[in-house]
Amino acid sequence: MHKTLFGGVLALGLALTALPAAAQNMTCKLTFSSSSWSIFYKTTSGTGVVTCSNGQSLPVKITAKGGGLTVGKSKITNGFGEFAEVRNIRDVLGSYAAAEAHAGTVRSANAQAMTNGKVSLALAGKGEGWDLGVAFSKFTLKAR
């Protein structure tokens, strides 16, 4: 009985020691490709992969929809994003509120900062196409 009690106390101690490490934020990044078109209403779709500092990765599907004063068509091939306040890789999933201003011809550039509750995401990308305007949208990441 002594060995069983000691083993239980040891297991509980190890579990409690591991809790603070699991509760800490980790660094997660998104690489993606997407295409967009807009005539007052903007639609974006694409795919990407989220990778985190703990070695986990998660393939994602990207969609964004919204409206504003916008017109154009563009394609991002080497997009990059960085998340803040992530405790679990699945925290990155969901919809983010986004506002953006964009302009470009032939070589298009885009940068956005958005939030999903406590998780923040900063995106940057370069690509091809043309676009002009200001749009407000909902940017959504889903597991593939």
Buried (B, 14 or more C-beta within 10 A) or exposed (E): EEEEEEEEEEEEEEEEEEEEEEEEBBEBBBEBBBBBBBEEEBBBEBEBEBBBEBEEEBEBBBBBBBEBEBEBBBBBEEBBBBBBBBEBBEBBBEBBEBEBEBEBEEEBBBEBBBEBEEBBBBBBBBBBBBBBBEBEBEBBBEEE
